[in-house]
Structure formats: C-alpha cells, structure tokens
C-alpha cells in the first residue's frame, strides 16, 4: 500500500513540475516604456512652453488611459482586460504575460473600451486603474463613463508672458476612442521580459490650440475641441 501511494505521489509531483515548466517555457512578460518628451527634451510639469501661436503654457496634470493592447505578428496576441493609466510621473508599465515568440509591433487604444467604460468602477480589482482606489482614477458618472485623457495647466491668454489662466481638457465618450499603431520588432523569450518603447511628444498636443478661444472642454459641452485635442494626442505618440 505504501509503495502504491509513493508511486502516485511521484507521478503527481512530476506532472506538476512538467505543467509549470511548460507554462513558463511558453510565455514571458511584455512591458511598455514611455518616454515623456517635449520637442526632444525631457517633459516636466510646471515648465513654461510656447505653442505655434506664441502663447505660453504649462502642464500640471497629464493622465492618459490605454487599453485594447494587441501584439502584432504572424500570430497576433490580444491582451484581455488590460488597462494602463500613464503619466509623466512614471516611464515603465507592465502590460501582461504574452506567449514567447517574435512580434512586429503593438497596437493599443487611447481610452477605454465601451463595455468597461460603462461598467461599475467598483467591480474592477483594487489594483486596476479603473478602480476608484487608483491614484489616477478618472471617471465622470455612470451615464458618461471614464475620462480617457485629462490635461490641465495654466496658460497666458493676454500676452503678458505669465501663465496665469487655468486650462483643462477632459476627453471621453465612446466615440473618442482612438487607436495607436506602433511598428517595432521585439521578441519574447520564455520566462523573460520584452519591452516596447514609445515616445509621447507633448509639444504636439496643444501646439495649435488658441487658449484665448479654446480654453477648456468637458467633451460633452465642446465636442469639436475635445475631438481636436484627442486627435493631436494620437499624433503625439511616436
């Protein structure tokens, strides 16, 4: 009886080891490295910048939700229920585990997919960027969903050279979801890490904004301006 029990235990242990090894051998972790820049220089909050219209402005908030990640290649891989909240405060983000192999790039959405956008925020895990406990949680209300992009700061609207007037652009709604397509070859080794690097050039986001007439939007109250800023945000990803 003891011999039979010992054999069963050995088989069970071998099966567990084989199973773990197989799982680890076929997957790694994909990270996203974000370089926050302004015309090729490191981006910084509270720094005076000048746009194409010669108007001075500075950021004090810049938060962007990303979702819908898909690794491109001969065998594409789509990440399910993966959401990131990116900000100049951090540069490296873990997307999730991914099958080992060679890939040609990454696509992702700026914003939140429609299902999640209209879900109860408290149903997401406590560590999710979509949960109210997250430090960069951005949500309007149940009927409107998440704020996909939030830019806030101060600007000069009177040509005094002083950024003394507040601006804000809070962008959301399903129709403003936008896709970014990055071509960048990378390989994922078993039990290893791979990183896709993107640059956000914040100069492109508000370069053509006339702060005297385009000072703010909550999206619903000024959809043309919200659409303009969202499109420029897409163009800022390189």
GIWO-V201732 format. One record per residue. N is the residue number from 1. PHI is phi as a letter, one per 40 degrees, with the letter a starting at -180 (999 if undefined). PSI is psi in radians with two decimals (none if undefined). D_CENTER is the distance of its C-alpha to the mean C-alpha in Angstrom with 1 decimal. Layout:
BEGIN
n = {N;N}
phi = {PHI;PHI}
psi = {PSI;PSI}
d_center = {D_CENTER;D_CENTER}
END
This chain:
BEGIN
n = {1;2;3;4;5;6;7;8;9;10;11;12;13;14;15;16;17;18;19;20;21;22;23;24;25;26;27;28;29;30;31;32;33;34;35;36;37;38;39;40;41;42;43;44;45;46;47;48;49;50;51;52;53;54;55;56;57;58;59;60;61;62;63;64;65;66;67;68;69;70;71;72;73;74;75;76;77;78;79;80;81;82;83;84;85;86;87;88;89;90;91;92;93;94;95;96;97;98;99;100;101;102;103;104;105;106;107;108;109;110;111;112;113;114;115;116;117;118;119;120;121;122;123;124;125;126;127;128;129;130;131;132;133;134;135;136;137;138;139;140;141;142;143;144;145;146;147;148;149;150;151;152;153;154;155;156;157;158;159;160;161;162;163;164;165;166;167;168;169;170;171;172;173;174;175;176;177;178;179;180;181;182;183;184;185;186;187;188;189;190;191;192;193;194;195;196;197;198;199;200;201;202;203;204;205;206;207;208;209;210;211;212;213;214;215;216;217;218;219;220;221;222;223;224;225;226;227;228;229;230;231;232;233;234;235;236;237;238}
phi = {999;c;c;c;c;c;c;c;c;c;c;c;c;c;c;c;c;c;c;c;c;c;c;c;c;b;a;b;b;b;b;b;b;b;c;c;b;b;f;g;b;d;c;a;c;g;b;c;b;b;c;c;c;g;c;c;a;a;c;b;a;a;b;b;c;b;a;g;c;b;c;c;i;c;b;c;b;b;c;c;f;b;b;b;b;b;a;d;c;a;b;b;b;c;c;i;c;a;d;c;i;b;b;b;i;a;b;a;b;c;h;b;d;d;c;c;c;b;c;c;d;c;c;c;d;d;c;c;c;c;c;d;c;c;c;b;c;b;a;c;a;d;c;b;g;c;c;c;b;b;b;b;i;b;a;b;b;b;g;c;g;b;c;b;b;c;b;a;b;b;b;a;g;d;c;c;c;b;b;b;b;b;c;a;c;a;b;b;c;d;g;b;b;b;b;b;b;b;b;b;c;c;c;c;c;b;c;b;c;c;c;c;b;b;c;a;a;b;g;c;c;a;c;d;c;c;c;c;c;c;c;c;c;d;c;c;c;b}
psi = {-0.75;-0.66;-0.76;-0.73;-0.72;-0.72;-0.75;-0.73;-0.72;-0.72;-0.74;-0.78;-0.76;-0.70;-0.75;-0.76;-0.74;-0.73;-0.79;-0.75;-0.72;-0.74;-0.81;-0.60;-0.32;0.21;2.73;-2.86;2.32;2.24;2.70;2.09;2.16;2.13;2.01;1.97;2.88;1.83;0.73;-0.14;2.74;2.35;2.57;2.42;2.63;0.17;2.33;2.20;2.82;2.28;-3.04;-0.39;0.09;0.28;2.37;2.44;2.86;2.57;2.55;-0.15;2.37;1.60;2.38;2.23;2.38;2.55;-3.06;0.72;2.32;2.19;2.17;2.66;-3.04;-0.52;1.51;2.67;2.16;2.26;2.19;2.35;0.76;2.16;2.44;2.57;1.95;2.61;2.72;-0.20;-0.28;2.67;-0.37;2.30;2.42;2.15;-1.13;-3.14;2.69;2.51;2.46;2.55;-3.02;2.40;2.78;-0.05;-2.95;2.37;2.60;2.86;2.50;1.96;-2.97;2.37;2.73;-0.71;-0.89;-0.61;-0.52;0.35;2.87;2.05;-0.50;-0.17;-0.17;2.65;2.67;-0.51;0.07;2.48;-0.26;-0.11;2.47;-0.32;-0.26;2.44;-0.37;0.51;2.27;1.89;2.45;-1.29;3.06;-0.63;-0.21;-0.41;-2.66;2.69;1.85;-0.77;2.35;2.00;2.24;2.66;-2.73;2.65;2.96;1.94;-0.02;0.24;0.60;-0.22;0.10;2.21;1.55;0.06;2.26;2.49;2.71;2.50;1.85;1.92;2.30;-2.72;2.49;-0.65;-0.24;0.07;2.29;2.64;2.38;2.33;2.01;2.14;1.99;1.98;2.39;2.72;2.48;2.06;2.61;2.31;0.36;-3.03;2.63;2.65;2.30;2.28;2.26;2.69;2.37;2.06;1.73;-0.27;-0.55;-0.34;-0.78;0.33;-0.57;0.32;2.28;1.76;-0.37;-0.47;-0.23;1.05;-0.50;2.77;2.42;0.36;-1.11;-0.57;-0.20;1.28;-0.70;-0.73;-0.72;-0.72;-0.73;-0.82;-0.66;-0.76;-0.66;-0.52;-0.72;-0.79;-0.37;-0.32;2.22;none}
d_center = {58.1;56.4;56.1;54.4;52.0;51.2;50.6;48.2;46.2;46.0;44.7;42.1;40.9;40.9;38.9;36.2;36.0;35.9;33.2;30.9;31.6;30.8;27.5;26.5;28.1;25.8;22.3;20.1;16.7;13.8;11.6;9.0;10.5;9.2;12.4;12.5;15.7;18.1;20.5;20.4;20.9;18.7;17.0;18.4;18.6;22.1;23.1;24.9;23.7;25.6;24.5;26.6;28.8;29.8;28.2;27.0;23.8;21.5;18.2;18.2;14.8;11.5;8.6;5.6;4.5;3.0;6.4;9.6;9.4;12.9;14.7;17.3;20.9;24.4;23.1;19.5;17.6;15.3;13.3;14.4;12.9;9.8;7.0;4.5;5.0;4.9;8.4;11.3;12.9;11.3;10.9;10.8;8.8;10.6;9.5;13.1;16.6;17.6;21.1;22.8;23.4;22.6;19.7;19.3;15.7;12.3;11.1;8.1;7.8;6.6;7.9;9.6;12.5;15.9;17.3;14.8;14.6;18.3;18.7;20.2;17.5;20.0;20.1;16.8;17.4;17.9;15.1;12.4;9.9;11.8;15.1;17.0;17.6;14.1;14.5;11.6;12.6;12.8;15.4;18.4;20.8;21.6;22.6;19.7;16.7;13.3;12.5;9.4;9.6;12.1;14.1;17.4;20.2;23.8;25.6;29.2;30.6;34.3;34.5;35.5;33.1;31.6;28.1;29.5;28.1;24.9;22.3;19.3;17.0;15.5;14.0;14.0;16.3;16.1;17.5;14.8;12.2;11.6;11.1;10.4;13.0;13.3;16.8;17.2;19.6;19.1;21.2;20.7;23.8;25.1;24.2;22.2;18.8;17.1;14.4;12.6;12.4;10.8;12.0;11.0;14.4;14.6;18.2;17.4;15.7;18.9;21.4;23.3;23.1;26.5;26.1;29.7;28.9;25.1;24.5;22.3;20.9;20.0;19.3;22.3;24.8;23.8;22.0;23.0;21.4;18.2;18.2;19.0;16.3;13.6;15.3;15.5;11.8;11.5;14.4;13.0;10.8;13.5}
END
